[in-house]
Amino acid sequence: MRNHGFQPDHVTFTGVLVACSHGGLVSEGWHVFESIRNEYGMEPLPEHYGCMVDLLGRAGLLNEACKFVDGMPIRPNSIIWRTLLGACVNHNYIELAEKVKEKINELDSYHDGDYVLLSNVYGGVGRWAEKAGVRNSMREKRISKKPGCSLINVNHLIHEFVAGDNNHPQFESIREFLVSMIDSLKVVGYTPDISNVLFDIEEEEKESTLGYHSEKLAVAFALLCFKDSRTIRVMKNLRICHDCHCFMKYASDVFEREIIIRDRNRFHHFSKGSCSCRDYW
């Protein structure tokens, strides 16, 4: 843009900062953020600060992210705090996650995702009592988690899969095939990540619960329907979890298929055992 004489605006900077965040480009992101004021004479907007918190959080620089938030000239809003909370979950920063949740509570900005994130960070380190406490609090406040939902186009028909839902007319066939898929992937190294499944059920049940995540059901259905090598494309309403992300990498390699999943955050293009996001999402 600069080479062609175009002046970047606030929207431009938001797009560039988001790209830096999803690409893990920390130093480049800092340069872009500082240039908003220093080179272009504009004041960063709340969304620019949010992008920087996301950038630092994704990179695991939680302490730096906290200092950044504390030094903001504007009051952090709930979106910025939730961004930091999400980073705490991804990197298992429990104490910081609890403090961030308190900040969100002070804003009287309740969201089902806040409770789910805090519950997940407890589950990730095996603090099951605290995880159960968060879930109980959700029930008391009548807060329900939005179920994961995946859509796939098969033979010009849109099929919807919801996590844990067995209403699809071919569910039994899909379930049986998915079980065989998981067994095949385990042979080459796939290990289900059960850290965030309810603690009071047996290990085998935990794996079964993970197996019914909507994107896995959708991909299993596609493999049943498509006998050729066409690319599998799935749309999901929530962020893909670590276990499903790992599952898709193995599946793309073992079944020799390209799998594209558009989750809430980005496109994931799985091919030959790797993902276009480079495990950075």
C-alpha positions, -999 to +999 in steps of 0.1 A: +000+000+000+027+024+009+046+017-023+015+027-043+008+058-022-021+045-002-025+056+034-034+027+057-064+033+080-076+016+112-092-013+094-059-019+075-040-021+108-066-045+123-062-068+093-024-068+095-023-073+132-047-103+130-024-118+103+006-113+126-013-129+155-023-160+135+011-163+120+031-160+152+049-129+140+055-112+174+082-087+165+064-078+132+032-073+152+049-050+176+064-030+148+030-026+131+013-016+164+038+010+173+037+024+138+001+033+141+010+062+164+047+068+156+046+067+118+010+075+110-001+097+138-032+078+147-044+065+181-047+027+183-083+016+188-095-010+213-095-037+186-058-030+179-050-035+216-071-067+215-051-079+186-018-074+205-031-092+235-041-121+212-007-120+195+012-122+228-012-147+243-009-171+213+029-169+215+028-179+251+040-145+263+014-143+291+035-121+314+042-097+286+005-097+277-005-088+312+020-059+313+006-047+280-030-048+294-019-030+326-002-003+306-031+004+282-043+041+282-079+029+278-098+006+302-097-030+289-131-042+278-145-077+282-133-088+248-096-080+257-100-099+290-116-129+273-087-129+248-063-131+277-084-158+293-083-179+262-045-177+261-044-188+298-064-219+288-041-227+259-010-225+281-024-237+314-019-205+334-044-212+361-037-184+386-038-158+359-070-173+345-087-169+378-076-133+381-088-126+345-122-142+352-125-118+383-119-089+360-146-100+336-170-104+366-162-069+377-175-057+343-207-076+348-202-092+314-212-128+317-207-152+288-210-189+286-175-191+270-159-176+301-171-205+323-161-230+297-126-216+293-121-215+331-134-251+334-110-262+306-080-247+323-088-266+355-093-298+336-061-293+317-041-296+349-063-322+367-080-299+392-113-317+389-129-303+420-125-267+407-137-278+372-168-294+388-174-262+408-174-241+376-198-265+360-221-263+390-220-226+389-231-227+353-260-248+362-270-226+391-270-195+369-287-214+341-258-209+317-255-235+290-226-241+267-232-237+230-229-272+214-203-277+187-220-279+153-204-289+120-218-287+085-208-307+054-221-307+018-226-343+005-242-348-029-256-313-028-273-318+006-261-300+038-257-324+067-255-311+102-237-328+130-239-317+166-216-329+194-231-359+212-262-359+189-272-393+174-302-380+154-285-384+120-303-412+101-269-429+094-255-424+129-248-460+137-229-465+105-210-433+112-202-443+148-190-477+138-167-463+111-154-436+134-145-462+160-125-481+134-109-448+122-097-440+158-083-475+161-064-471+129-050-438+139-039-451+173-017-476+155+003-448+140+006-427+171-027-409+177-035-406+214-069-390+224-064-360+246-089-366+274-076-338+297-108-317+294-134-344+295-154-349+327-133-364+354-158-388+370-161-413+341-138-441+330-110-436+306-128-455+278-159-434+283-138-402+280-124-413+246-159-421+235-171-386+245-143-371+224-153-393+195-186-377+192-173-342+185-191-328+155-162-324+132-151-360+137-186-372+129-187-350+097-153-363+085-162-399+092-195-394+072-176-379+043-152-408+042-181-432+041-198-413+013-168-403-008-149-432-022-127-411-044-099-388-032-119-355-032-111-329-005-133-330+026-147-296+036-163-289+070-177-257+086-177-255+124-193-229+147-167-232+174-129-233+177-116-268+169-102-285+201-066-298+204-077-334+202-098-330+171-070-310+155-045-338+162-071-364+150-075-345+116-037-344+111-034-382+115-066-388+094-053-367+065-022-389+064-036-424+071-066-420+048-047-399+022-073-371+021-070-334+023-094-321+050-103-284+052-121-272+084-133-237+088-137-231+125-146-199+144-111-186+141-096-196+108-092-222+080-074-254+088-060-273+058-049-307+068-027-326+044-002-355+048-002-353+086+002-315+090-020-284+092-017-251+074-019-233+108+014-250+119-004-259+151-007-223+159-043-213+163 
